[in-house]
Amino acid sequence: MSTDTRPVPEPRITVVGVGADGWPGVPGRLRRTVLEAEVVLGGRRHLALLPERAGQRREVWPSPLREGLAALLASCPDRGVVALASGDPLVSGVATTLIDLLGAEAVRVEPALSSVALARARMGWPAERCAVVTLVGRDPRLLLRWLSPGQRLLVLSSDAGTPALAAALLSGAGYGDSRMTVLGDLGADTESRLECTAGDWPRVDPASVPALHVLAVEAAGPPGYGLAAGLPDGAYEHDGQLTKRDLRAAALARLAPAPGLHLWDVGAGAGSVGIEWMRAHPACTATAVEADAGRAARIGRNAGRLGVPGLEVVAGRAPEALEGLPAPDAVFVGGGATQPGVLESCAGALRPGGRLVVHGVTLETERLLSEAHRDRGGELTRIAVETAAPVGGFTGWTPARTVTQWSWTR
């Protein structure tokens, strides 16, 4: 068996986590690293903690961060750069952005105790029994994806206004009885705790909410939709252009969402397939392409209400609207398959190992899918669904339109 004994590379930048106890809480070896650095980057609050050191260059993070960071780093030397961050810099922190830009070998991370670990300790919540949701610089409607009775959430807040936004969302979703605990300045002498239900939050004085906090939520409300494919059709606002529940579940089973993968939902209608793809895991992303402007707007509303506001909606007709989109790992075509070039464009854009699923209800689409199956292979399936409904004083079966489904892996 061969082994790799390469020396640990010298990092271009070292990210030092600072706890709520500030500079005194930084270990001695890391204090020396900071004070010996040629350049120190950080927020104004962190830089203000440092003792004076003649000749050391200190730079505040640019705003917006990611857009301005490349230019800032280009002005720094190749070595001897330190960045200061709160707690664990890889928990919704700047180290993630730096690694994205520079690569893992160029960044050394020296974490302090994270706010998440401190919050779990204060609440007495084991790590495996709660979820962490970051709303730092993100749409607060992400919180709605997680709602189910008894769910425990640790919410990383953007600022003192986040609890009020969370309370309004919880109450609007029927979760006004959820317990909210604001854990302020964790690990500092000024640590605080503020408890209230979501429904009672409007009575809380906004001035009493610390800017630096973690919000703990114990969800209490009606049964949630869950994260499995096949949400009830009533979960969506639609005009009839909706991939129905059983067919949606069959399509998503073959599309196989997994963390970090990207989906195209082409001819998206109400956006249900793209929405449920993203609900499967927080790292799943999707682009919904819909020619009708009214439906495209509706997709955005559905996505926000179901906790995936990051769904990208493109108002346009395929295949022209597909140009320039991020390469997909999976594609669902729910409408417009007979439009010239759509199937070819979708199949050609897939990454290796990517999956294509197409639904058709007309004879013309069925013929097209039969030819695609003959030429490319894959799986061709006809799906017929019947539901029980009243027939006079009795009950009988009401059939929906039979759907032909073609699925293919590149």
N, C-alpha and C positions, 0 to 999 in steps of 0.2 A: 504494500500500500504506500503510495506517495504522499508526502506531506509538503505543505507550503509554509516556509519559515521566513517569509518576507518581513523586514522590520516595519514597525508601525510608522506610517508616513507622518512627517511634520505637517500639522494642519495649517491652512492659510489663515483661518480665523478660529478663535476659541470663544464659545458662548458660555458665559458664567451665569448660572441661576442665582437670583437674590431673593431671599425669603422676606416675609413681612417684617422681620426683625432688623432688616437693613444691613448696612456694612458690618456691624459687629458680628452678625451671624454668618458671614462668609468665612470659610476655613482659611487658616494662615497661608497655605500654599497657593490658594487661589487669589488671595489678596496680593501676594507678590506678583502673580501672573498679571493681574490687572494693572498694578502700579508700574511694572516694568514694560508694559506694552507701549509701542510707539503711537498707536491710535486706539481710542476707546469709543465705541458706538453705543447708543442707548437712548432711552426716553429721557426727557428732562428730569423726571423724578429720580431715576436711577443715577444719572450723572451728577445730580446735586448731592448725592450721598457720599461721593468720593472725596477723600482729602486732596488738597492741592498737590500737584506735581509739576514742577517747572518743565516746559518744553513738550509736554504730552498734548497731542491733538485730541480733542474731544468733539464728537459730532452727534447731533440729534438726528434720530431717524427721519427720513423724508416722509412727506404726506402728499399723496397716497404712497404707502410703503413700497409695494411691489414695483410700481411704475418708476419710482425714483431710486430704487436700491442699486440697480446695475451701474448707474453713473457714479453713485457714492462709492461703491466697491472698486470701481475702476480708478478712482483717485487715491486709493489706499495702497500701501506696499503689499508685496506678496506674502510677507510674514509679519509677526508682531502685532496682529490686530485682535482686539478683544471686543466682544459684544455683550452687553448686560441685558438680562431679561428677567421676568418674574418667575419664581418657582422653578418648575420643570419646563425648560424652553421648548420641549417637544410636545407639550400638552397645549394645543392651540396657541403655540408661541412662535417667535421669530426664527427659531432654529429650523423649523420645517421649511420656511421660505428660503433660508440661506442654503439648505441642502438641495432644494429644488434648483437653485440657480448655480451652485458651485459644485455639487456632487458630495456624497457622503464622506469621501476621503479628505476633502478640503476643510471639513468642519468638525471640530471636536466639541462635544457638549458636556458641560459639567453642571448637572442639575442640582438644584436645592429641592427640598421636600415640596411636592406639588400641592397646589390648593385642593386638588381632587382628593389626594390622600388625607389631607387634614379635614376636609369636609366629611369624608366617610367616617373618620375617627370620631368627629363631633356628633354625627348622627347615629353612630353604631351600626352602620350599614356595611355588610361584607361586599367586597368588590364584585363577586359573582351574582349579587342580588340587586344590583342597581345599574342604570345606564347613564352614560355621560353624554350630554348634548351641548355643543358649543354654539352660542349665539353671538360670539365676538365677530362683529363685522358681517353678520349674516341675517337673513330674513327670519324674524321671530316665529313665523308660521311653521318652521321646521319642527317646533315643539309638538305640533298636532299629529305628526306621524306616530308618536310614541304613546298616544293615549289609550289606556286600558285600565280597568279597575285594579288597584293595588300596585300599579307600576311605580317604582321609585326612580326619580330622575335627579341627577346633579347637573344643573344648568350653569354653564360658564357665561356670565353676563357681560354685555358690552359696557354698561355704565349703570348709574343709579336708577335710570328709567326702565331698565329691563323688567324688573318684577311687575310693574304696572302693566306693561305690554303682555307679559305672560298671564297675568291674572285676567285680563280682558279676553284673551284667547281661550283660556280654560273655561271661563264662565260662558262664553259664547258657544262652546262645544258641549255644554251641559255638565261641566266638571267644576262648578263653583264651590263644591264642598272639599275640593282638594286642599291639603295642608301645604302651605308655603313657608319655608324657613330661610331667612336671609342670614347667612353666616358671613359677617363682615370682618375684614382685616385679620384673616386667619393667621395665627402664629405670632401676632403682634400684641403688645401690651394693651392696645385699644380694641382687641377682639370683641365683637358684639354678636348678639343673636336676636332676631326679630321674627315672631311667628304670627301667622294670620291665615285664614282661609282665602281662597281666590275671590269668593263672593264678597268678603268683607274688606278686601284690599283698598277700595276707594276711600275708606275711612282713615287709612294710614297717612300720616304726615310725610310728604315726599322728602322733607329735610332730614328725616330720621333714617333714611336709607343710605348706607355708605357707598361710595363709588366703587370701592374694591370689595367684591363679595362673590360668594358662590350661592346660588339659589337651589335649595333642596325642595323637591316637589313629591308629595305622596298623593298620587292620582286617585280621585274618588268620583265616579260617575257611571254612566250607562256602559254596557259592553261595547268595546271598540270593534273596529273592522278587522283587526289582526293584520299580519304582514304577508300572509299567504295569498297566492293569486286567486282571483275570482270574487272580488268584492261584489256586493249586491248591486244590481243595475241602478237602484234608487240612490246609491251614493254619488251618482253623477248627474249634473245638469246636462241635458242633451235634447236634441230635436228629433230623435229617432236614429240618428247616425251614430250608433254605439255598438261596439263589439260586445255581444251579450255575455253574461257571466260564464256560462259553461264553455263557450267557444274561446273566451279570453283565457280561461284557465288552461285549456288545451294548447293554445298558442304559446303561452308563457312557459309551459312545461318543456316545449321544444326550443324556445329561445334561450332558456337556461340562464337567467340572470346570475351574475357572480360579482364579487367586489371589484370595483375599478373598471368594469366593462361599460361600453357605450352602445346605446341602441338608437336606431332610426325608426320612428313610428310614422310611416308614410301613408297619407290619406287618413289622418289621425282621427277625424270625426270629433269625438268628445275627449280624446286623449287618454282613454282608459288603459291601453296597453303600456304606453310610455310611463304613465303615473304608477302603475303597479310594478313595472320594472324597477323604478326608482325606490319604491317603498320596500322592495326586497332587501336592500342594504343601503346604508348611507353613502357608500362610495360608488354606487351605480349612478350613471348619468344617462341622459336621453335627449334627443331632439325630436320634437313633433312637427311634422310638415303637413300643413292643411291649406288647401286652395281658398276656402271660403273664409273671409275676414271675420264674420260673425262667429263662426265655429272656432277660429283660432283664438279669439278673445275668450270664448267659453272655456277652452282648454286651460288657459292661464288661471281662470277662476277655480276650476276643478282642482288643478295642481296645488294651488295655495290652500284650499280648504282641506285637502287630504295630506298636507304636510310635506309636499315636495315642491316648494315654490321655485326651486332651481331648474325645473324642466324648461329647456329652451324651446320656444315656439317660433316657427318660421312660417309666415303667411305667404304661400306661393304654391305653384303647381309643379309636381315632379314630372320629368326628371330635371328640368331647369333649376328648380329650387334646391336640388341636392348639391349643386356645384359649390365647392369651398367649405362644406361641412366637415367636422372632424370624422376621420375614418371610423366606421362602425365595427363593433364585434358581433352585432346581431341586427337584423332588419325585419320589421313586420310591415307588410303591405296589407292594409285593411280596405283600401279603396283605390281605384285608378290603375289597377294592374294592367288593363288593356291599353292604357295610354302608351303610344310608341316609345320605346326606350326605357321604360320604367324598370322592368325586370332586369334587363341587361345592365343598367346603371347600378341597381341595388346589388346584384350578384358580383359585379366587377369591383365595387367599392369595399366589399367585405375584407377584413383582415384574414390571414390564413387561419383556418379552424372556425371562422365565423359562421353564423347560422342565419338562414333566411326562411321566413314563414310567410306564406301568402294565403289569404282567404278569398274565395269567390263564390257568388250566389247565382250568377247568370251563366247561361250556356256558353256565351262567348268567352267568359273568364275560365270556365271549366275546361274548354277546349285548349286554351292557352296553357293552363297548368298541366294538362295531360301531355301536351307536347314538350313542356319543360321537363317533366318527369321522364319522358322517353329519351330526351337528349342529354340530360344532366344526371338523372338518377334521383336519389332522395326517397322521400316517403310521400305517398299520395293517399289521402284519407277523405272519406265522406262522413260528415258528422250530422246526424239528425237528432234533434232534441224535441221532446214532447212534454208538456206540462198539464197537470190536472186542472180542469176548469169546469164551472157549472154548465150542464146541458139540460135546460128545463129544470125539472126537480131532481135531476140526477147529476152525476159527475162523469166527465169523459176526458179524453186526451186531446189537447190542442197542439198540433205540430207547428213548429217554427220552420222557416225556410231552411232547407238542407244546405250545408256549406261544404264546399270542396276545399280541403286544406293541403297545400304542398309545402313540405319542409325539406330543406337541403343544407348540407354542410360543405363549405368550400374546402 
